[in-house]
Amino acid sequence: MTMPTRPLGTTGPQVSALGLGCMGMSALYGDADRAESIATIHAALDAGVTLLDTGDFYGMGHNELLIGEALRTAPAELREKARVSVKFGALRGPDGEWSGYDGRPAAVKNFAAYSLQRLGVDHIDVYRIARLDPDVPIEETVGAIAELIEKGHVRHVGLSEVGAETIRRAAATAPVTDLQIEYSLISRGIEEAILPTTRELGISITAYGVLSRGLISGHFTRDRQLAAHDFRAHSPRFQGDNLRHNLDLVDALRKIAERKGVSVAQIAIAWVLSRGEDIVPLVGARTRERLTESLGALDVTLGEADLTAIEEAVPPGAAAGDRYPAPQMAHLGTE
């Protein structure tokens, strides 16, 4: 299989049609195996995946160190093709608690210095604040990234989980390449205002949560027990009646997948791929087995009848429960 590519905005590079979101290799979804994580990154690079996504707060730097090791031990020709996207700004405590976001220019440059060191690279390809700092105008945060670009430490400005107005203000300050935001069959909030805005401005979307944290992967069961440190143990969509309702949606999707001879995860990823050439799904595979399944979505063709059936099985707004607990929803500028 030859990995197709997609443009990362009108100002950014061509990247693989699928990106690899590496967060789950370090944090929030239970224990992960370091050796398998690195082997999965290597397998992704070998398959033609070029976009690796991380955050400096994933495992308090662990994820960047993991990616740095994977890049350092990968063949040179694959390492040179890799494009790394980094989110910054989340403030954490020693016990893992969240205490806000810092988008001050001095903090932006400080975060970048540490990320460059942990990743072992001389530049970050796409740099973005993870959530809007309500106390700092986005113009100041983006302006600081633009200064890092001038000095060669960053290549492109990105945004994450912000609304249409903020996107416009940021783009008026410096060229914005990409918006990272949740987008899946059961998280379609961007379609009303955000997606039209990014398309007007030539900004691409890297879509995370395309399997909704495993909820619509086809592998999550009604009786699954989650560890206390697993994010999903506190996520509204994974609780009680919400979970039962949402897995009923997955069962409806499974019937469509079975008719096509593919997996539920492949149908869900292929649906996101079908939404436009400006959208790059991030798959959160933590193992080579799951990576192989995700890559299989590239071979799934969805015709009009398939898309209609999917829309009928999982219509917009069908999911039960918010995608984050209430305190985290308050930091989102999108819903």
C-alpha positions as CSV (number, residue, x, y, z in Angstrom):
1,M,0.0,0.0,0.0
2,T,1.3,3.4,-0.9
3,M,0.3,6.0,1.7
4,P,-1.6,8.9,0.1
5,T,-0.8,12.4,1.3
6,R,-2.9,15.5,2.1
7,P,-1.9,19.2,2.3
8,L,-1.5,20.5,5.8
9,G,-3.2,23.9,5.1
10,T,-2.2,26.2,2.3
11,T,1.0,27.2,4.1
12,G,2.1,23.9,5.4
13,P,3.7,20.7,4.0
14,Q,2.2,17.6,2.5
15,V,1.7,14.9,5.2
16,S,0.3,11.4,5.3
17,A,-3.4,10.9,4.9
18,L,-3.4,9.4,8.4
19,G,-1.4,10.8,11.3
20,L,-0.4,9.0,14.5
21,G,-1.6,10.4,17.8
22,C,0.8,9.2,20.4
23,M,-0.9,10.4,23.6
24,G,-2.2,7.0,24.7
25,M,1.4,5.7,24.7
26,S,2.1,7.8,27.8
27,A,-1.1,8.9,29.5
28,L,-4.8,8.8,30.1
29,Y,-5.8,5.4,28.7
30,G,-4.2,3.0,31.1
31,D,-0.8,1.3,31.0
32,A,1.2,1.1,27.8
33,D,4.2,-0.9,26.8
34,R,7.2,1.3,26.0
35,A,8.9,-1.2,23.6
36,E,5.6,-1.8,21.8
37,S,4.9,1.9,21.6
38,I,8.3,2.6,19.9
39,A,7.8,-0.4,17.6
40,T,4.3,1.0,16.7
41,I,5.8,4.4,15.8
42,H,8.5,2.7,13.7
43,A,5.8,0.6,12.0
44,A,3.8,3.7,11.3
45,L,6.8,5.5,9.8
46,D,7.6,2.5,7.7
47,A,4.0,2.4,6.4
48,G,4.4,6.0,5.2
49,V,2.8,7.8,8.1
50,T,4.6,11.1,8.5
51,L,2.6,13.1,11.0
52,L,3.3,12.3,14.7
53,D,1.2,14.2,17.2
54,T,2.1,14.8,20.9
55,G,1.7,17.3,23.7
56,D,4.4,18.4,26.1
57,F,2.1,17.5,29.0
58,Y,1.4,14.0,27.9
59,G,2.9,12.0,30.8
60,M,4.6,15.3,31.8
61,G,7.2,15.0,29.0
62,H,7.2,11.2,28.8
63,N,5.5,11.2,25.4
64,E,8.0,13.6,23.8
65,L,10.9,11.5,25.2
66,L,9.3,8.4,23.7
67,I,8.9,10.0,20.3
68,G,12.4,11.3,20.5
69,E,13.7,7.8,21.2
70,A,11.6,6.4,18.3
71,L,12.9,9.0,15.9
72,R,16.5,8.5,17.0
73,T,16.3,4.8,16.5
74,A,14.4,4.9,13.2
75,P,16.2,4.6,9.8
76,A,17.5,8.0,8.7
77,E,15.3,8.2,5.6
78,L,12.1,7.6,7.7
79,R,13.2,10.0,10.5
80,E,13.7,12.8,7.9
81,K,10.2,12.4,6.6
82,A,8.6,12.6,10.0
83,R,6.6,15.8,10.9
84,V,6.0,16.4,14.6
85,S,3.0,18.4,15.9
86,V,3.3,19.6,19.5
87,K,0.6,21.0,21.8
88,F,1.7,23.1,24.8
89,G,0.3,25.3,27.5
90,A,-1.4,22.8,29.8
91,L,-0.4,23.2,33.5
92,R,0.0,20.1,35.6
93,G,0.8,19.3,39.2
94,P,2.9,16.6,40.7
95,D,-0.2,14.4,41.3
96,G,-1.3,14.8,37.7
97,E,-4.0,17.5,38.4
98,W,-4.8,20.1,35.8
99,S,-4.5,23.7,36.8
100,G,-5.2,25.8,33.6
101,Y,-3.3,26.9,30.5
102,D,-0.5,29.4,30.0
103,G,-0.3,31.2,26.6
104,R,2.0,34.1,27.7
105,P,4.7,34.7,25.1
106,A,7.5,34.0,27.6
107,A,5.8,30.7,28.6
108,V,5.4,29.8,24.9
109,K,9.1,30.1,24.3
110,N,9.9,28.3,27.5
111,F,7.7,25.3,26.6
112,A,9.3,25.2,23.2
113,A,12.8,25.0,24.6
114,Y,11.9,22.0,26.7
115,S,10.1,20.3,23.9
116,L,13.0,20.7,21.5
117,Q,15.3,19.1,24.0
118,R,13.0,16.2,24.9
119,L,12.3,15.4,21.2
120,G,15.9,15.7,20.2
121,V,15.0,17.8,17.1
122,D,16.1,21.2,15.9
123,H,12.6,22.4,15.1
124,I,9.0,21.6,15.7
125,D,6.9,21.3,12.5
126,V,3.5,22.5,13.9
127,Y,3.3,24.2,17.3
128,R,0.0,25.0,19.0
129,I,-1.5,25.9,22.4
130,A,-3.6,23.0,23.6
131,R,-6.5,25.1,24.8
132,L,-7.1,28.9,24.7
133,D,-5.7,30.7,27.7
134,P,-8.6,33.0,28.7
135,D,-6.2,35.5,30.2
136,V,-4.0,36.0,27.2
137,P,-5.2,37.2,23.8
138,I,-4.6,34.6,21.1
139,E,-2.7,37.3,19.1
140,E,0.0,37.3,21.8
141,T,0.3,33.5,21.9
142,V,0.4,33.2,18.1
143,G,2.8,36.1,17.9
144,A,5.2,34.3,20.1
145,I,5.0,31.2,17.9
146,A,5.7,33.4,14.9
147,E,8.8,34.7,16.6
148,L,9.9,31.1,17.1
149,I,9.3,30.5,13.4
150,E,11.5,33.5,12.5
151,K,14.3,32.0,14.6
152,G,13.9,28.5,13.0
153,H,12.7,26.7,16.1
154,V,9.2,26.1,14.7
155,R,8.0,25.7,11.1
156,H,4.2,26.3,11.3
157,V,1.5,27.8,13.5
158,G,-1.2,25.5,14.6
159,L,-4.4,25.9,16.7
160,S,-6.2,23.4,18.9
161,E,-9.9,23.3,20.1
162,V,-10.8,26.9,19.4
163,G,-13.9,28.5,17.8
164,A,-14.4,30.4,14.5
165,E,-13.8,33.8,15.9
166,T,-10.5,32.8,17.6
167,I,-9.4,31.2,14.3
168,R,-9.9,34.4,12.4
169,R,-8.1,36.5,15.0
170,A,-5.2,34.1,15.0
171,A,-5.0,33.9,11.2
172,A,-5.0,37.8,11.1
173,T,-1.8,37.7,13.3
174,A,0.2,35.1,11.4
175,P,-0.4,32.4,8.8
176,V,-2.1,29.4,10.5
177,T,-1.5,26.0,8.9
178,D,-3.8,23.7,10.9
179,L,-6.5,23.4,13.5
180,Q,-6.5,20.2,15.6
181,I,-9.9,19.4,16.9
182,E,-12.1,16.4,17.8
183,Y,-14.1,15.2,14.8
184,S,-15.8,11.8,14.4
185,L,-19.1,10.3,13.6
186,I,-20.3,11.1,17.1
187,S,-18.5,14.5,17.5
188,R,-19.6,16.7,14.6
189,G,-19.7,20.1,16.3
190,I,-17.2,21.6,13.9
191,E,-19.5,21.3,10.9
192,E,-21.7,24.3,11.6
193,A,-19.2,27.2,11.9
194,I,-15.6,26.0,12.4
195,L,-15.1,23.8,9.3
196,P,-16.5,26.5,6.9
197,T,-14.1,29.0,8.5
198,T,-11.0,26.9,8.2
199,R,-11.9,26.1,4.6
200,E,-12.4,29.8,3.8
201,L,-9.0,30.6,5.3
202,G,-7.1,27.6,3.8
203,I,-6.5,26.0,7.2
204,S,-6.5,22.2,7.4
205,I,-8.0,20.0,10.2
206,T,-6.1,17.3,12.0
207,A,-9.0,15.4,13.5
208,Y,-8.4,13.6,16.8
209,G,-10.8,11.3,18.5
210,V,-11.9,9.7,15.3
211,L,-12.7,6.6,17.2
212,S,-13.9,8.6,20.2
213,R,-11.3,7.2,22.5
214,G,-12.1,3.7,21.5
215,L,-15.9,4.1,22.0
216,I,-16.7,3.5,18.3
217,S,-13.7,1.3,17.6
218,G,-15.8,-1.9,17.8
219,H,-13.6,-3.2,20.5
220,F,-15.1,-1.5,23.6
221,T,-17.6,-3.8,25.4
222,R,-20.4,-3.0,27.8
223,D,-18.8,-4.9,30.7
224,R,-15.3,-3.5,30.3
225,Q,-13.8,-2.2,33.6
226,L,-11.6,0.9,33.4
227,A,-8.7,1.7,35.7
228,A,-9.2,4.8,37.8
229,H,-6.4,6.6,36.0
230,D,-8.0,5.9,32.6
231,F,-9.6,9.2,31.3
232,R,-12.6,7.2,30.1
233,A,-13.5,6.2,33.6
234,H,-14.6,9.8,34.1
235,S,-15.8,10.7,30.6
236,P,-19.6,11.2,30.4
237,R,-19.9,9.2,27.2
238,F,-18.6,6.1,29.0
239,Q,-21.0,6.2,31.9
240,G,-24.1,4.1,32.6
241,D,-27.0,4.7,30.2
242,N,-24.8,6.9,28.0
243,L,-22.5,4.1,27.4
244,R,-25.3,1.6,26.7
245,H,-26.8,4.1,24.2
246,N,-23.6,4.8,22.5
247,L,-22.7,1.2,22.1
248,D,-26.1,0.6,20.5
249,L,-24.9,3.1,17.9
250,V,-21.8,1.1,17.4
251,D,-23.9,-2.1,16.9
252,A,-25.7,-0.3,14.1
253,L,-22.4,0.7,12.6
254,R,-21.2,-2.8,12.9
255,K,-23.9,-4.1,10.6
256,I,-22.7,-1.7,7.8
257,A,-19.1,-2.7,8.4
258,E,-19.9,-6.4,8.2
259,R,-21.7,-5.9,4.9
260,K,-18.6,-4.4,3.5
261,G,-16.3,-7.0,5.1
262,V,-14.3,-4.4,7.1
263,S,-14.1,-3.6,10.8
264,V,-16.1,-0.9,12.7
265,A,-12.9,1.1,13.3
266,Q,-12.1,1.1,9.6
267,I,-15.6,2.3,8.7
268,A,-15.3,5.1,11.3
269,I,-11.9,6.2,10.1
270,A,-12.9,6.0,6.5
271,W,-15.9,8.2,7.2
272,V,-13.6,11.0,8.5
273,L,-11.3,10.5,5.5
274,S,-14.4,11.0,3.3
275,R,-15.1,14.4,4.7
276,G,-12.5,16.2,2.6
277,E,-8.9,16.4,1.5
278,D,-8.3,19.1,4.1
279,I,-8.9,16.7,7.0
280,V,-6.2,14.4,8.3
281,P,-7.5,11.9,10.9
282,L,-5.2,11.1,13.8
283,V,-5.3,7.4,14.9
284,G,-4.4,6.7,18.4
285,A,-3.1,3.2,17.9
286,R,-0.9,2.0,20.8
287,T,0.0,-1.3,19.2
288,R,1.1,-2.5,15.8
289,E,-2.1,-4.7,15.7
290,R,-4.3,-1.6,16.1
291,L,-2.2,0.4,13.7
292,T,-2.6,-2.2,11.0
293,E,-6.3,-2.2,11.5
294,S,-6.4,1.6,11.2
295,L,-4.3,1.7,8.1
296,G,-6.8,-0.7,6.5
297,A,-9.2,2.2,6.5
298,L,-7.3,3.7,3.5
299,D,-8.5,0.8,1.4
300,V,-12.2,1.3,2.3
301,T,-14.2,3.1,-0.3
302,L,-17.5,4.6,0.9
303,G,-20.1,5.1,-1.9
304,E,-23.2,7.3,-1.6
305,A,-25.3,4.4,-0.4
306,D,-22.7,3.6,2.3
307,L,-22.6,7.2,3.5
308,T,-26.4,7.4,3.6
309,A,-26.5,4.2,5.7
310,I,-23.9,5.5,8.1
311,E,-25.7,8.8,8.5
312,E,-28.9,6.8,9.3
313,A,-27.1,4.6,11.8
314,V,-25.3,7.4,13.5
315,P,-27.0,10.7,12.7
316,P,-25.5,14.0,13.9
317,G,-26.1,14.6,17.6
318,A,-26.9,10.9,18.2
319,A,-24.2,10.4,21.0
320,A,-25.3,10.5,24.6
321,G,-23.1,12.6,27.0
322,D,-20.5,15.3,26.5
323,R,-17.1,14.4,25.1
324,Y,-15.3,15.8,28.3
325,P,-16.3,16.1,31.9
326,A,-17.9,19.5,32.7
327,P,-14.7,21.3,34.0
328,Q,-12.8,20.5,30.8
329,M,-15.7,21.4,28.6
330,A,-15.5,24.9,30.0
331,H,-12.0,25.3,28.4
332,L,-13.4,24.5,24.9
333,G,-14.3,27.3,22.5
334,T,-16.1,25.0,20.1
335,E,-19.3,24.0,21.9
